[in-house]
Amino acid sequence: MRNCLNMWEIAYYDEVKFYFLDNYPYTFDLLVEIERLRHIPDAIPPAGCIQVEPNLYEWEVLEHLVYYRKFQGTLIIATIKPL
């Protein structure tokens, strides 16, 4: 559910959390970019993003592919792959 500021919630699969932890500080800027999605009304960044299937998106950002789903006001970050 979205809060009063109309922001998206963001959830991360465990695999993604471990990727960030194992590759810190290299992944810090990527985490910041992902967190910015919560402030975009449709949660689609202005560049590098395509819809793969209903509610599944592939986003090329900072030399990574980020796969995420939209589900009931939450963005679920499912996979991150370095390019």
C-alpha positions in Angstrom: 0.0 0.0 0.0 1.3 3.5 -0.8 1.7 6.0 1.9 0.3 9.5 2.0 3.1 10.8 -0.2 2.1 8.4 -3.0 5.5 6.7 -2.9 6.1 3.1 -3.9 7.3 0.6 -1.4 10.4 -1.3 -2.4 11.1 -4.9 -1.5 14.2 -6.9 -2.4 14.6 -10.6 -2.9 17.3 -12.0 -0.7 19.6 -12.7 -3.7 19.5 -9.0 -4.5 20.2 -8.0 -0.9 23.2 -10.2 -0.8 24.5 -8.8 -4.1 24.4 -5.3 -2.6 26.1 -6.4 0.6 28.8 -8.5 -1.2 29.6 -5.8 -3.6 29.5 -2.7 -1.4 30.7 0.1 -2.0 30.6 -0.6 -5.8 26.8 -1.1 -5.7 25.9 2.0 -3.6 25.1 4.2 -6.6 22.9 1.5 -8.0 21.0 1.2 -4.8 20.4 4.9 -4.8 19.1 4.8 -8.4 16.7 1.9 -7.5 15.4 3.8 -4.5 14.6 6.8 -6.7 12.0 4.7 -8.4 9.8 5.1 -5.4 9.3 8.7 -6.3 8.2 8.1 -9.9 4.4 7.9 -10.1 4.4 5.0 -12.6 7.7 3.5 -11.4 9.2 3.6 -14.9 12.4 5.5 -15.2 12.8 7.9 -18.1 15.4 5.9 -19.9 16.7 2.3 -20.3 13.5 0.5 -19.2 11.3 -1.9 -21.1 8.3 -3.9 -20.1 9.1 -7.6 -20.5 5.6 -8.9 -19.6 2.7 -7.5 -17.6 4.1 -6.0 -14.4 7.7 -7.2 -15.1 10.3 -4.6 -16.2 13.9 -4.7 -17.3 15.9 -1.6 -16.6 19.5 -1.0 -17.8 21.1 1.3 -15.3 24.7 1.9 -14.2 26.1 -1.2 -16.1 23.5 -3.5 -14.6 20.2 -5.1 -15.6 17.6 -4.7 -12.9 14.4 -6.8 -13.1 11.5 -5.7 -11.0 7.8 -6.3 -10.7 5.0 -4.0 -9.7 2.6 -5.6 -7.2 -0.1 -3.7 -5.2 1.9 -0.5 -4.6 5.2 -2.3 -4.1 8.2 -2.6 -6.5 9.8 -6.0 -6.0 13.4 -6.0 -7.1 13.8 -9.6 -8.2 17.2 -9.8 -10.0 20.3 -7.7 -10.7 22.8 -8.7 -13.3 26.0 -6.9 -14.0 26.7 -6.2 -17.6 
